[in-house]
Amino acid sequence: MTTPSTTDLGEARALRHQLADQLAEAGHIRTPAVDEALRTVPRHAFAPEVPVQKAYANDIVATRHSDDGSIISSISAPWLQADMLEAARIRPGHRVLEIGSGGYNAALMAELVGPTGSVTTLDIDPAVTDRATRFLPQTGYDHVHCRFRGFVSTSA
């Protein structure tokens, strides 16, 4: 990952705030804590494969495709993440387990739990956890625990 220029960082910050404003106006952000988390965590850093404008669109960012081109993994749409975070009512000091890791949502949760809480995120796809373990420390969220848990199937 390359280091963005100051101009790129300024544009990313402006787009991040614009997205948070849009989510608040639409009723997806309802608390100051979720608002602050969405204004703080750099979504574009978890989506380096797309332009910064697309990273801050209120839409998914596809991160993996199958051989036929179907999307098999993505960063969820911001409106959905805001709704889920509001519904979870995560507070400072909470210990949170996230199932299905891409990194960005775990970083949002880390903002909500603060320094006295903890976030553990896991996924059954090592490519997904590899992304998260790469991007979380790069964005200052190295205290988020990211784990790969293999899939076990049994037949009756």
GICOR-V774049 format. One record per backbone hydrogen bond with DSSP energy under -1.0 kcal/mol. CO is the residue of the C=O (numbers start at 0). NH is the residue of the N-H. E is the energy in kcal/mol with one decimal. If there is no record, write none. Layout:
BEGIN
co->CO nh->NH e->E
co->CO nh->NH e->E
END
This chain:
BEGIN
co->4 nh->8 e->-2.3
co->5 nh->9 e->-2.3
co->6 nh->10 e->-2.5
co->7 nh->11 e->-2.8
co->8 nh->12 e->-2.4
co->9 nh->13 e->-2.3
co->10 nh->14 e->-2.7
co->11 nh->15 e->-2.6
co->12 nh->16 e->-2.3
co->13 nh->17 e->-2.3
co->14 nh->18 e->-2.5
co->15 nh->19 e->-2.2
co->16 nh->20 e->-2.5
co->17 nh->21 e->-2.2
co->18 nh->22 e->-2.6
co->19 nh->23 e->-2.5
co->20 nh->24 e->-2.7
co->21 nh->25 e->-1.8
co->22 nh->27 e->-2.3
co->22 nh->28 e->-1.2
co->23 nh->26 e->-1.3
co->30 nh->34 e->-2.1
co->31 nh->35 e->-2.7
co->32 nh->36 e->-2.2
co->33 nh->37 e->-2.4
co->34 nh->38 e->-1.6
co->35 nh->39 e->-1.0
co->36 nh->40 e->-2.5
co->40 nh->42 e->-1.4
co->41 nh->44 e->-1.5
co->42 nh->45 e->-1.5
co->43 nh->46 e->-1.1
co->46 nh->49 e->-1.6
co->50 nh->54 e->-2.0
co->51 nh->55 e->-1.3
co->53 nh->56 e->-1.3
co->56 nh->58 e->-2.2
co->60 nh->74 e->-2.6
co->63 nh->71 e->-2.3
co->63 nh->72 e->-1.3
co->65 nh->68 e->-2.0
co->69 nh->65 e->-2.8
co->72 nh->62 e->-2.8
co->72 nh->63 e->-1.7
co->74 nh->60 e->-1.7
co->76 nh->80 e->-2.2
co->77 nh->81 e->-2.8
co->78 nh->82 e->-2.1
co->79 nh->83 e->-2.7
co->80 nh->84 e->-2.7
co->81 nh->85 e->-2.5
co->82 nh->86 e->-2.4
co->83 nh->87 e->-2.2
co->84 nh->88 e->-1.0
co->90 nh->93 e->-2.1
co->93 nh->117 e->-2.1
co->95 nh->119 e->-2.7
co->97 nh->121 e->-2.3
co->102 nh->106 e->-2.2
co->103 nh->107 e->-2.1
co->104 nh->108 e->-2.4
co->105 nh->109 e->-2.3
co->106 nh->110 e->-1.8
co->107 nh->111 e->-1.6
co->108 nh->112 e->-2.5
co->109 nh->113 e->-1.5
co->112 nh->92 e->-2.7
co->113 nh->116 e->-1.3
co->117 nh->95 e->-3.0
co->118 nh->144 e->-2.6
co->119 nh->97 e->-3.0
co->120 nh->146 e->-2.7
co->121 nh->99 e->-3.7
co->122 nh->148 e->-2.6
co->124 nh->128 e->-1.9
co->125 nh->129 e->-2.4
co->126 nh->130 e->-1.6
co->127 nh->131 e->-2.1
co->128 nh->132 e->-2.9
co->129 nh->133 e->-1.2
co->130 nh->134 e->-2.9
co->131 nh->135 e->-2.7
co->134 nh->138 e->-1.2
co->135 nh->140 e->-3.1
co->136 nh->139 e->-1.4
co->140 nh->143 e->-1.7
co->144 nh->120 e->-3.3
co->146 nh->122 e->-1.6
END
